[in-house]
Every structure is written in C-alpha cells, then in structure tokens.
C-alpha cells in the first residue's frame, strides 16, 4: 500500500510540473530553449508565442521569433470576417489571413464591433502585416464606462508603441501616448479634446515617420512628437518608436479589480460589470468603420535583402537592428518556432512527432490578458499620462490592472459572432484537469503493475 501511495504521489507531482503555467520572461530573463518565444505578455512558449507579439529581446534568441510579414497598403471594409481568424489557428500566413483575434468580434451594418461580455478580458483584433513607418486611420466610436478602455494602436514585437486610447469614463478626450521598448515614462502621455468619443463617429489617424509622429482627429493634428525630442543622453539613443509594428484594435477591462492600482486609476476606476450596457446588450462594445493603412518606404539606410519579411539581427531593438528579407513567415505547426519552423511538418517528423507538435495542450497559443502589456500604471513598465480621467459623460468609480487573466480563458468562436465559445486555448484550470486525469491514468498503470 505504501508503494502504491508513493507511486500515486510521484505521478501527481510529475504531472503538476507538466501542467504548470508558462515560464515568465522579460529583457533581463530570456525564455528557455524548450519554450524559446516570449509573448507580448511576458510568457514563454512555441507556436503562437513565436508569431505576432513575440519579443525578440526577451526570447531565447532574436531568431526564436518567426519573421514578420511586411506592410500592406489597403483599406479594410467590414462586410464579413473572412479575412480574420482565431489566434489559435493562425500560423503566420498573412497572405491568407490579414487579422487574428481573440475574444468577441462581429460585423454589423458595415462596421466592425469588438465586444467585452461580462467578466471577460474583451477582444484583441490584430493586423498580421507589420508597418515599418506608415499611416493608419479609422472612424471609431469608443466604448464607455469606468475601467473600460478602447485602443487603436501600433505595437512592435520589441514593445515600441504608439497609441490612441479611449478611457470610458472620459468621453470628452482621446489619449495619445508612446513607448520605446515598453520603458515607463509618465511624461509621454497626453490628452486631446473630442466632442463625444462614444456617441459620435470621429476619424482618428496616426502618421508615423522616421522623423516624427503626428496624431490627428477629424483631419486636425492634435499632437506632434519629433524624434529629436526623444534623445536619451544617458543611453546615447533615441527613445522613439522605430521597429516594425502591428496595428491593434482592442477593448479591455483596465478597471478589473485584480489589476494594478495605477492602471485602475488611469482607467477611471473599477469596471462596473452591471453597467447599463451590460444589462441591456450583455456586453460593452466599440465600433470601427473602414480602416486605411498606408505603408511608407523603409528608412534610407535600411538593410534590405528582400521584400517579404522583417527580422531582428541583434538585441539592441533599434532601427538598425532590422533587416528586410525573403524569409518564410509560416510555421509548420504550433510546436514550431523561429529556430525550427518545420517542426510538425509531414516532411520533417514522424507521425507521432507531428501530431504531438500540432496538438500540444500547453504553451502554444498565448492568452489575451487584456491591453498591450505596456499599460499605464502597471508594475511591468510603460508610459502614462498619469492620474485619473476628468469625467466626461461617465462617472468614475474605482479601478483595474494590466495582465488580468480570467484563468487564461478567453472565449471566442469561428464565426466571430461574440457568443461564448471555446477559443481552443486551454485555460490553466483545463491544463490542471488534464494533468490530474493523466496522473490518475499513470497511477492505475502503476497499481496494475504492482
């Protein structure tokens, strides 16, 4: 009996290690070689972790992340979601899938709605083509309510970021912000007045050039940042967004009770999951009309050895770190990484290896934690305009924090209708349950053997 009990304990302990959460990573603690890719939220894995949001500066090596598909000048219209796919299925072929998402997007009346049902982490809708200087513009109606944040941003894999954000308790202002490598600087944020970000459509634009960034509302420039203004005399570099970036649309609960106090304060207070929009519609929502992307030419001194994908060549994370190549951007499976993009392909593995690589239950698809990972007021860094919003048409209450993970589960479905369905990514609870079931099986085998 003692031997059986010991076997049961050993099996459970072994499985608890297998079912554990993803290793953490940052620029000071890179990912291990087994899970080499660091996600936008600072967790290590393979597959989806190595695609959009994979931070080369925090990964096992800069080539752990898959090459980034180059910019595509176009206007996106919203007749359907045929050009969008779940992040649990995307493997890097931007020629077939322009957008990836987690959460609850839907199309209605020619507009894209990104939704946040009660007690969810909302929706992240990310473009798969990287812009290395360019212009994005969209007509937007923000969501509303304390703790509710709508985002229209550029975000690079090394955490350069340019923001237009809408805090739901302050419907009379749009917030502008920028980050270099996610470094916290409370002087980087600003506000610009808007009539009503929730009730009225407004045209918002970010124009990003090597020498300056301009933010515009309804055709009027509301802020300009010159690269020369960002010189850091201590590090002898420009703390200016300068690496290829994806456009991201998001709606997330910055006011979630578990979030950092500074983030909750910035978001106007704690989110109200019994808000009238939740009671009436079952969700918070933000609306986007047609979105236009205009790609600019690469910097004049760019290392151009192709025209299909960007890669990082060193860990400095600056403009000169980037090379344009003809490298493949598509992973063979969710077990593959930038170090070996063919893992799981029929030509490179046995059937058992291929199956295990493509269906691994852990560390293959990063969870949506809400926000970009650079949130104002967070402990992990990121700039902020500081303080709470000044009211607008919504009352402020208390707040939320970045990195909120609802047990790692964010429900979605293939149709993007916003109904509650499985996203395909295993939550922490699911992983533990799978591990426990596996432990029981191992124990049974041990008992039979004994």
LUMSETI-67757 format. One record per residue (C-alpha): residue number from 0; z, x, y. Coordinates in steps of 0.1 Angstrom, whole numbers. Layout:
BEGIN
@num->NUM w->Z u->X v->Y
...
// end
This chain:
BEGIN
@num->0 w->0 u->0 v->0
@num->1 w->8 u->29 v->24
@num->2 w->-26 u->44 v->16
@num->3 w->-43 u->11 v->23
@num->4 w->-24 u->6 v->56
@num->5 w->-32 u->41 v->67
@num->6 w->-69 u->35 v->59
@num->7 w->-69 u->3 v->80
@num->8 w->-53 u->21 v->109
@num->9 w->-77 u->50 v->107
@num->10 w->-107 u->26 v->106
@num->11 w->-94 u->7 v->136
@num->12 w->-87 u->39 v->155
@num->13 w->-121 u->53 v->148
@num->14 w->-138 u->21 v->158
@num->15 w->-118 u->18 v->190
@num->16 w->-133 u->51 v->201
@num->17 w->-168 u->38 v->192
@num->18 w->-163 u->6 v->211
@num->19 w->-148 u->23 v->242
@num->20 w->-162 u->19 v->277
@num->21 w->-190 u->42 v->291
@num->22 w->-179 u->77 v->303
@num->23 w->-175 u->79 v->341
@num->24 w->-195 u->102 v->363
@num->25 w->-199 u->115 v->398
@num->26 w->-212 u->145 v->416
@num->27 w->-182 u->165 v->405
@num->28 w->-181 u->153 v->369
@num->29 w->-215 u->151 v->353
@num->30 w->-223 u->130 v->322
@num->31 w->-221 u->145 v->287
@num->32 w->-253 u->154 v->269
@num->33 w->-249 u->125 v->244
@num->34 w->-249 u->99 v->273
@num->35 w->-267 u->120 v->299
@num->36 w->-276 u->95 v->326
@num->37 w->-253 u->84 v->354
@num->38 w->-258 u->48 v->366
@num->39 w->-256 u->36 v->402
@num->40 w->-220 u->25 v->394
@num->41 w->-209 u->59 v->380
@num->42 w->-211 u->53 v->343
@num->43 w->-229 u->73 v->316
@num->44 w->-254 u->61 v->291
@num->45 w->-290 u->62 v->278
@num->46 w->-320 u->38 v->282
@num->47 w->-315 u->16 v->312
@num->48 w->-290 u->41 v->326
@num->49 w->-319 u->66 v->329
@num->50 w->-341 u->43 v->350
@num->51 w->-336 u->28 v->384
@num->52 w->-303 u->39 v->399
@num->53 w->-299 u->69 v->376
@num->54 w->-282 u->95 v->398
@num->55 w->-297 u->130 v->390
@num->56 w->-268 u->147 v->409
@num->57 w->-242 u->132 v->386
@num->58 w->-262 u->132 v->353
@num->59 w->-260 u->158 v->326
@num->60 w->-290 u->175 v->344
@num->61 w->-315 u->164 v->370
@num->62 w->-342 u->158 v->344
@num->63 w->-319 u->134 v->324
@num->64 w->-332 u->106 v->346
@num->65 w->-367 u->93 v->339
@num->66 w->-394 u->100 v->366
@num->67 w->-395 u->74 v->394
@num->68 w->-427 u->52 v->398
@num->69 w->-444 u->58 v->432
@num->70 w->-446 u->34 v->460
@num->71 w->-469 u->3 v->460
@num->72 w->-481 u->-13 v->493
@num->73 w->-483 u->-50 v->488
@num->74 w->-469 u->-84 v->498
@num->75 w->-448 u->-102 v->472
@num->76 w->-451 u->-140 v->472
@num->77 w->-429 u->-163 v->452
@num->78 w->-450 u->-187 v->431
@num->79 w->-432 u->-176 v->400
@num->80 w->-412 u->-148 v->385
@num->81 w->-439 u->-135 v->362
@num->82 w->-437 u->-100 v->378
@num->83 w->-400 u->-98 v->373
@num->84 w->-380 u->-90 v->341
@num->85 w->-344 u->-87 v->329
@num->86 w->-329 u->-52 v->332
@num->87 w->-320 u->-55 v->295
@num->88 w->-357 u->-53 v->287
@num->89 w->-373 u->-30 v->313
@num->90 w->-382 u->4 v->300
@num->91 w->-399 u->19 v->331
@num->92 w->-434 u->5 v->332
@num->93 w->-436 u->-6 v->368
@num->94 w->-473 u->-14 v->364
@num->95 w->-463 u->-44 v->343
@num->96 w->-430 u->-53 v->359
@num->97 w->-426 u->-50 v->397
@num->98 w->-390 u->-62 v->397
@num->99 w->-360 u->-60 v->374
@num->100 w->-329 u->-82 v->378
@num->101 w->-295 u->-91 v->365
@num->102 w->-280 u->-124 v->374
@num->103 w->-295 u->-157 v->386
@num->104 w->-328 u->-156 v->405
@num->105 w->-350 u->-187 v->408
@num->106 w->-382 u->-197 v->427
@num->107 w->-384 u->-229 v->447
@num->108 w->-408 u->-241 v->473
@num->109 w->-425 u->-207 v->475
@num->110 w->-392 u->-188 v->482
@num->111 w->-370 u->-166 v->460
@num->112 w->-334 u->-177 v->457
@num->113 w->-308 u->-153 v->445
@num->114 w->-277 u->-171 v->433
@num->115 w->-240 u->-165 v->426
@num->116 w->-223 u->-191 v->405
@num->117 w->-185 u->-194 v->404
@num->118 w->-167 u->-163 v->391
@num->119 w->-199 u->-143 v->386
@num->120 w->-210 u->-110 v->401
@num->121 w->-240 u->-126 v->417
@num->122 w->-276 u->-113 v->415
@num->123 w->-292 u->-79 v->419
@num->124 w->-330 u->-81 v->423
@num->125 w->-345 u->-46 v->425
@num->126 w->-381 u->-34 v->430
@num->127 w->-393 u->-8 v->405
@num->128 w->-416 u->11 v->428
@num->129 w->-399 u->39 v->449
@num->130 w->-406 u->42 v->486
@num->131 w->-406 u->77 v->500
@num->132 w->-408 u->67 v->536
@num->133 w->-422 u->33 v->544
@num->134 w->-416 u->-1 v->558
@num->135 w->-402 u->-33 v->543
@num->136 w->-400 u->-67 v->559
@num->137 w->-389 u->-102 v->548
@num->138 w->-380 u->-136 v->560
@num->139 w->-344 u->-142 v->549
@num->140 w->-318 u->-170 v->550
@num->141 w->-284 u->-154 v->541
@num->142 w->-257 u->-170 v->521
@num->143 w->-224 u->-179 v->538
@num->144 w->-186 u->-179 v->532
@num->145 w->-158 u->-153 v->535
@num->146 w->-163 u->-125 v->509
@num->147 w->-199 u->-133 v->503
@num->148 w->-225 u->-106 v->511
@num->149 w->-263 u->-108 v->511
@num->150 w->-282 u->-75 v->511
@num->151 w->-317 u->-63 v->519
@num->152 w->-316 u->-25 v->514
@num->153 w->-333 u->8 v->505
@num->154 w->-313 u->27 v->479
@num->155 w->-322 u->61 v->464
@num->156 w->-310 u->73 v->430
@num->157 w->-290 u->101 v->447
@num->158 w->-273 u->73 v->468
@num->159 w->-292 u->77 v->501
@num->160 w->-291 u->41 v->515
@num->161 w->-305 u->21 v->545
@num->162 w->-290 u->-14 v->549
@num->163 w->-295 u->-48 v->564
@num->164 w->-264 u->-68 v->552
@num->165 w->-252 u->-102 v->560
@num->166 w->-214 u->-109 v->558
@num->167 w->-210 u->-146 v->550
@num->168 w->-181 u->-151 v->574
@num->169 w->-201 u->-138 v->604
@num->170 w->-233 u->-157 v->606
@num->171 w->-240 u->-146 v->642
@num->172 w->-246 u->-109 v->633
@num->173 w->-266 u->-87 v->609
@num->174 w->-250 u->-54 v->599
@num->175 w->-270 u->-22 v->599
@num->176 w->-258 u->9 v->580
@num->177 w->-270 u->41 v->563
@num->178 w->-256 u->66 v->539
@num->179 w->-266 u->101 v->528
@num->180 w->-257 u->107 v->492
@num->181 w->-231 u->80 v->494
@num->182 w->-209 u->100 v->517
@num->183 w->-183 u->79 v->536
@num->184 w->-188 u->79 v->574
@num->185 w->-173 u->50 v->593
@num->186 w->-195 u->58 v->623
@num->187 w->-227 u->49 v->605
@num->188 w->-225 u->12 v->607
@num->189 w->-235 u->-13 v->634
@num->190 w->-240 u->-50 v->642
@num->191 w->-268 u->-68 v->659
@num->192 w->-266 u->-105 v->671
@num->193 w->-287 u->-132 v->654
@num->194 w->-287 u->-169 v->661
@num->195 w->-276 u->-181 v->627
@num->196 w->-283 u->-160 v->596
@num->197 w->-276 u->-189 v->572
@num->198 w->-292 u->-219 v->588
@num->199 w->-324 u->-203 v->602
@num->200 w->-352 u->-182 v->589
@num->201 w->-354 u->-148 v->606
@num->202 w->-378 u->-118 v->600
@num->203 w->-359 u->-86 v->592
@num->204 w->-375 u->-52 v->589
@num->205 w->-365 u->-16 v->580
@num->206 w->-390 u->11 v->592
@num->207 w->-381 u->44 v->576
@num->208 w->-399 u->75 v->587
@num->209 w->-391 u->112 v->582
@num->210 w->-381 u->115 v->619
@num->211 w->-364 u->81 v->625
@num->212 w->-352 u->48 v->611
@num->213 w->-356 u->15 v->631
@num->214 w->-341 u->-18 v->622
@num->215 w->-358 u->-49 v->637
@num->216 w->-351 u->-87 v->638
@num->217 w->-378 u->-112 v->646
@num->218 w->-401 u->-83 v->658
@num->219 w->-375 u->-68 v->682
@num->220 w->-360 u->-34 v->674
@num->221 w->-322 u->-37 v->673
@num->222 w->-313 u->-2 v->663
@num->223 w->-329 u->33 v->660
@num->224 w->-315 u->63 v->642
@num->225 w->-331 u->97 v->648
@num->226 w->-330 u->123 v->621
@num->227 w->-319 u->149 v->646
@num->228 w->-288 u->129 v->653
@num->229 w->-276 u->134 v->617
@num->230 w->-274 u->172 v->617
@num->231 w->-242 u->184 v->600
@num->232 w->-233 u->218 v->614
@num->233 w->-208 u->224 v->586
@num->234 w->-232 u->220 v->557
@num->235 w->-263 u->230 v->577
@num->236 w->-283 u->200 v->567
@num->237 w->-294 u->166 v->580
@num->238 w->-272 u->138 v->566
@num->239 w->-302 u->115 v->567
@num->240 w->-317 u->92 v->540
@num->241 w->-346 u->114 v->527
@num->242 w->-351 u->108 v->489
@num->243 w->-374 u->81 v->473
@num->244 w->-357 u->47 v->473
@num->245 w->-360 u->13 v->457
@num->246 w->-358 u->-19 v->477
@num->247 w->-329 u->-41 v->465
@num->248 w->-320 u->-77 v->472
@num->249 w->-285 u->-87 v->463
@num->250 w->-259 u->-114 v->466
@num->251 w->-225 u->-103 v->455
@num->252 w->-187 u->-111 v->458
@num->253 w->-175 u->-83 v->481
@num->254 w->-144 u->-106 v->486
@num->255 w->-135 u->-106 v->449
@num->256 w->-97 u->-104 v->447
@num->257 w->-98 u->-73 v->425
@num->258 w->-119 u->-53 v->450
@num->259 w->-106 u->-26 v->473
@num->260 w->-87 u->-38 v->503
@num->261 w->-111 u->-21 v->527
@num->262 w->-141 u->-38 v->511
@num->263 w->-124 u->-72 v->513
@num->264 w->-115 u->-67 v->549
@num->265 w->-151 u->-57 v->557
@num->266 w->-164 u->-87 v->539
@num->267 w->-143 u->-111 v->560
@num->268 w->-117 u->-118 v->534
@num->269 w->-113 u->-130 v->498
@num->270 w->-140 u->-152 v->484
@num->271 w->-135 u->-189 v->480
@num->272 w->-147 u->-200 v->446
@num->273 w->-141 u->-236 v->457
@num->274 w->-162 u->-233 v->488
@num->275 w->-183 u->-264 v->496
@num->276 w->-215 u->-247 v->484
@num->277 w->-198 u->-241 v->450
@num->278 w->-187 u->-278 v->449
@num->279 w->-220 u->-292 v->460
@num->280 w->-245 u->-268 v->444
@num->281 w->-224 u->-249 v->418
@num->282 w->-233 u->-216 v->435
@num->283 w->-237 u->-195 v->466
@num->284 w->-274 u->-188 v->474
@num->285 w->-296 u->-166 v->497
@num->286 w->-333 u->-172 v->502
@num->287 w->-361 u->-148 v->507
@num->288 w->-397 u->-156 v->518
@num->289 w->-427 u->-133 v->513
@num->290 w->-417 u->-96 v->513
@num->291 w->-441 u->-69 v->525
@num->292 w->-440 u->-32 v->516
@num->293 w->-460 u->-6 v->534
@num->294 w->-459 u->29 v->519
@num->295 w->-463 u->59 v->542
@num->296 w->-478 u->93 v->533
@num->297 w->-454 u->118 v->517
@num->298 w->-438 u->144 v->540
@num->299 w->-462 u->170 v->552
@num->300 w->-445 u->198 v->532
@num->301 w->-441 u->177 v->501
@num->302 w->-445 u->193 v->467
@num->303 w->-475 u->173 v->454
@num->304 w->-486 u->180 v->418
@num->305 w->-496 u->144 v->410
@num->306 w->-495 u->109 v->424
@num->307 w->-478 u->87 v->398
@num->308 w->-441 u->96 v->398
@num->309 w->-413 u->114 v->417
@num->310 w->-389 u->138 v->401
@num->311 w->-359 u->158 v->413
@num->312 w->-363 u->196 v->408
@num->313 w->-328 u->206 v->419
@num->314 w->-294 u->192 v->425
@num->315 w->-294 u->195 v->463
@num->316 w->-306 u->159 v->467
@num->317 w->-327 u->165 v->498
@num->318 w->-363 u->160 v->507
@num->319 w->-374 u->194 v->494
@num->320 w->-358 u->185 v->460
@num->321 w->-386 u->160 v->453
@num->322 w->-419 u->167 v->435
@num->323 w->-447 u->142 v->431
@num->324 w->-461 u->144 v->395
@num->325 w->-482 u->126 v->370
@num->326 w->-453 u->124 v->346
@num->327 w->-448 u->94 v->323
@num->328 w->-421 u->69 v->336
@num->329 w->-418 u->48 v->304
@num->330 w->-390 u->52 v->278
@num->331 w->-399 u->45 v->242
@num->332 w->-366 u->27 v->237
@num->333 w->-331 u->20 v->251
@num->334 w->-320 u->51 v->232
@num->335 w->-343 u->74 v->251
@num->336 w->-336 u->95 v->281
@num->337 w->-354 u->117 v->305
@num->338 w->-345 u->146 v->282
@num->339 w->-364 u->130 v->254
@num->340 w->-384 u->99 v->264
@num->341 w->-399 u->94 v->229
@num->342 w->-366 u->87 v->211
@num->343 w->-370 u->54 v->192
@num->344 w->-408 u->55 v->192
@num->345 w->-426 u->49 v->158
@num->346 w->-442 u->83 v->160
@num->347 w->-411 u->103 v->167
@num->348 w->-384 u->88 v->145
@num->349 w->-378 u->74 v->111
@num->350 w->-375 u->35 v->109
@num->351 w->-337 u->37 v->108
@num->352 w->-335 u->61 v->138
@num->353 w->-360 u->39 v->157
@num->354 w->-340 u->8 v->150
@num->355 w->-307 u->23 v->160
@num->356 w->-321 u->37 v->192
@num->357 w->-336 u->4 v->203
@num->358 w->-307 u->-18 v->195
@num->359 w->-276 u->4 v->202
@num->360 w->-249 u->-20 v->214
@num->361 w->-233 u->3 v->239
@num->362 w->-242 u->25 v->269
@num->363 w->-279 u->15 v->271
@num->364 w->-280 u->-11 v->299
@num->365 w->-258 u->-6 v->330
@num->366 w->-237 u->-36 v->341
@num->367 w->-241 u->-51 v->375
@num->368 w->-208 u->-45 v->393
@num->369 w->-219 u->-61 v->425
@num->370 w->-232 u->-43 v->456
@num->371 w->-249 u->-9 v->457
@num->372 w->-220 u->14 v->447
@num->373 w->-217 u->27 v->483
@num->374 w->-197 u->-3 v->497
@num->375 w->-178 u->0 v->530
@num->376 w->-141 u->3 v->524
@num->377 w->-144 u->14 v->488
@num->378 w->-125 u->43 v->474
@num->379 w->-156 u->58 v->460
@num->380 w->-171 u->65 v->494
@num->381 w->-199 u->51 v->516
@num->382 w->-201 u->44 v->553
@num->383 w->-189 u->14 v->571
@num->384 w->-188 u->-2 v->605
@num->385 w->-151 u->-7 v->598
@num->386 w->-129 u->-38 v->603
@num->387 w->-135 u->-74 v->595
@num->388 w->-162 u->-96 v->610
@num->389 w->-156 u->-117 v->640
@num->390 w->-161 u->-152 v->626
@num->391 w->-194 u->-167 v->634
@num->392 w->-197 u->-202 v->619
@num->393 w->-174 u->-194 v->589
@num->394 w->-137 u->-188 v->588
@num->395 w->-123 u->-155 v->574
@num->396 w->-97 u->-155 v->547
@num->397 w->-88 u->-125 v->526
@num->398 w->-110 u->-100 v->507
@num->399 w->-128 u->-82 v->478
@num->400 w->-137 u->-47 v->464
@num->401 w->-167 u->-29 v->451
@num->402 w->-170 u->-21 v->415
@num->403 w->-159 u->-56 v->404
@num->404 w->-170 u->-62 v->368
@num->405 w->-165 u->-95 v->352
@num->406 w->-157 u->-80 v->318
@num->407 w->-190 u->-63 v->322
@num->408 w->-208 u->-96 v->316
@num->409 w->-234 u->-110 v->340
@num->410 w->-251 u->-140 v->326
@num->411 w->-289 u->-144 v->331
@num->412 w->-318 u->-158 v->312
@num->413 w->-355 u->-150 v->308
@num->414 w->-367 u->-178 v->330
@num->415 w->-346 u->-168 v->360
@num->416 w->-335 u->-204 v->365
@num->417 w->-300 u->-194 v->373
@num->418 w->-284 u->-211 v->343
@num->419 w->-256 u->-195 v->324
@num->420 w->-271 u->-175 v->295
@num->421 w->-267 u->-141 v->280
@num->422 w->-282 u->-112 v->298
@num->423 w->-284 u->-93 v->265
@num->424 w->-260 u->-66 v->277
@num->425 w->-228 u->-65 v->256
@num->426 w->-196 u->-71 v->276
@num->427 w->-166 u->-50 v->270
@num->428 w->-150 u->-79 v->250
@num->429 w->-181 u->-82 v->229
@num->430 w->-181 u->-45 v->222
@num->431 w->-144 u->-46 v->212
@num->432 w->-151 u->-76 v->189
@num->433 w->-180 u->-58 v->173
@num->434 w->-158 u->-28 v->168
@num->435 w->-130 u->-48 v->153
@num->436 w->-154 u->-65 v->129
@num->437 w->-168 u->-32 v->119
@num->438 w->-132 u->-19 v->114
@num->439 w->-125 u->-48 v->90
@num->440 w->-156 u->-40 v->70
@num->441 w->-146 u->-4 v->67
@num->442 w->-111 u->-13 v->57
@num->443 w->-124 u->-37 v->30
@num->444 w->-146 u->-10 v->16
@num->445 w->-116 u->14 v->15
@num->446 w->-95 u->-12 v->-3
@num->447 w->-121 u->-18 v->-29
@num->448 w->-125 u->20 v->-34
@num->449 w->-87 u->24 v->-38
// end
